Amino acid sequence: MLSEILTANPADSFARYGLAMEYSKAGQVDQALGEFKTLIDKNPDYTAAYFMAAQALAKASRVDEAKRWLVDGISSARRTGNAHAQSEMTAMLEELA
C-alpha cells in the first residue's frame, strides 16, 4: 500500500518513512537505507529518518555507517530545534563509540 501511495506521490515523506521502516523491520537494511536516503534527499530535516537508519545499521553491525547517520541526524535536530531527538542520537553515538 505504501508503494502505491509513493507511485502516486513520490514526494510523500510520511509514506516514504513508513516504507523504510517496514523494510527495516523485515531486516532488509539496504532497501530501508535506500528509502531513508531518498527521504533525506527530498526532506533533509526529517530528523527521525536519520535516527531510524542509524538504528537499522547498528543492528546489522554496520557501526561506522550508523555513526555517520547519527552525526548528520544530530545536525538536523539542531537545525530544527528538536532537542529530544538530538539527545537520543547523541546518546546512541556515545554508546557506539
Secondary structure, DSSP 8 states (H G I E B T S, - for coil): -HHHHHHH-TT-HHHHHHHHHHHHHTT-HHHHHHHHHHHHHH-TT-HHHHHHHHHHHHHTT-HHHHHHHHHHHHHHHHHHT-HHHHHHHHHHHHHH-
